[in-house]
């Protein structure tokens, strides 16, 4: 007897701007631009310094003060150091780290490059690799469609929260 296909849940529709959380970096609510034209996500960071810890490559960086959060210094294992095209299309070397992201009550790990984004309106852009394979559609004409991360979001959501990563 053939197995019945399990229906896929409907996609989560997000806007071109959303509020996300990066809890491992202490960022509970951060405005993010969803940029499907960018492959890699980029987080505004300064004072980026690579170092060794227990024989592993790490990077220390500062996240400047922004709307809703104080400046903070973070340390994470280094995932990669690679050429990434900036907004002008010019490749530049960037450090890449991995961290947990919360978007619309869902959680999963993303890679994010560290870049000076002080001239940009949003402190983080989410590139397409951060959202692919997570059953997400982007409505480029709308903003802030999903619940806020954390307990505040429960009031704005009619759907139960889904968790992609334990």
Steps between C-alpha positions, in 0.01 A plus 500: 500500500651839402578742778297815512696821475483710812369842400746781545381779730422828325801728466564774751464833320736771622541860391808670361557636852451293815604502864725210591695389806857376525481363856858367513615858441259645755286670233132451585348720229690622196365653181612295200478554127422185304718515188450206264752661265773448759632148548654553843353678801695791645498640854627847589813448709807701590835425671514160331801305630579132430669301777577145611322321783599143588654456156185616319446815294263748664401859433423782743284788378294789629136554414441874531204645688186506292126545545402285794836355599821613661844456346659166578815303432448145373726200441413207273685219326609601150319304228682649202696795368396559139445755226144638504370765262406826668201715400706640210575150372867516598635186674644564846640260761260437787486283808199267517345364820199282576227591745143418592229716341136533605253617235125486543513251787729266305865434585794381293872558458633741239838606372559873515793705378633785712506833316501873556136589421492840674394669174207259462153542650475148641767347726456159335401365163376145465623351177335213316711226658363598843140441396518228235388151597275645771176519301500881490361736239591869491228753418715783365215750529428454870686528832483353850264210428612245759478508882773665701764266640453390859203529735371827349434322171239269651251788509539575127486144367192296422707199396698287744874556499706251300847395598751396234797434728497355853 
